[in-house]
Amino acid sequence: MFELGDFAVYPGHGVGVIETIERIEVGGNAQDFYILRVLDTKMTIMVPTESARLAGMRQVIDPGKIPEVYRILKEKEVPNNHQPWNQRYRGYMERIKGGSIFEVAKVFRELYSLKAEKGLSFGERKLMDTAERLLIKELAISKEEEEVEIGKEIQSILP
């Protein structure tokens, strides 16, 4: 699925680079692992190659699908969410950890709109920042552009 040097997205952590593929003995069985270094945090994650897809690890978004991310960010209709902030937070967190960039974009858009409407809890503000960071990093890698430019692009299209 991935080769040395490939970029890959790991749900909730963002874009990383495959530094090595190692064979490690676990419980008496030899297993191959992707050693993924997350670009933002420098965290290293070991992902069994056999279950990488099941864990939600995926390729960076194809540049041809980026207009759909921007379309999501431009949407003005935001679902009314009158749940307590901690329930909203858990729902948003689950969506981000699902690994879909489209869901991350929806979470960011919803939190951004909610911020303008009534303000965010501390946890929601951090989650919005995380969603924005995940979007910017992946889009910058996909488009081969600077993160600062992608951040400006995103800010310019938000309603």
Secondary structure as GFF3:
##gff-version 3
##sequence-region A 1 159
A	DSSP	beta_strand	7	10	.	.	.	ID=ss1
A	DSSP	beta_strand	14	26	.	.	.	ID=ss2
A	DSSP	beta_strand	29	38	.	.	.	ID=ss3
A	DSSP	beta_strand	44	48	.	.	.	ID=ss4
A	DSSP	three_ten_helix	49	51	.	.	.	ID=ss5
A	DSSP	three_ten_helix	63	65	.	.	.	ID=ss6
A	DSSP	alpha_helix	66	74	.	.	.	ID=ss7
A	DSSP	alpha_helix	85	97	.	.	.	ID=ss8
A	DSSP	alpha_helix	101	118	.	.	.	ID=ss9
A	DSSP	alpha_helix	122	143	.	.	.	ID=ss10
A	DSSP	alpha_helix	147	157	.	.	.	ID=ss11
###
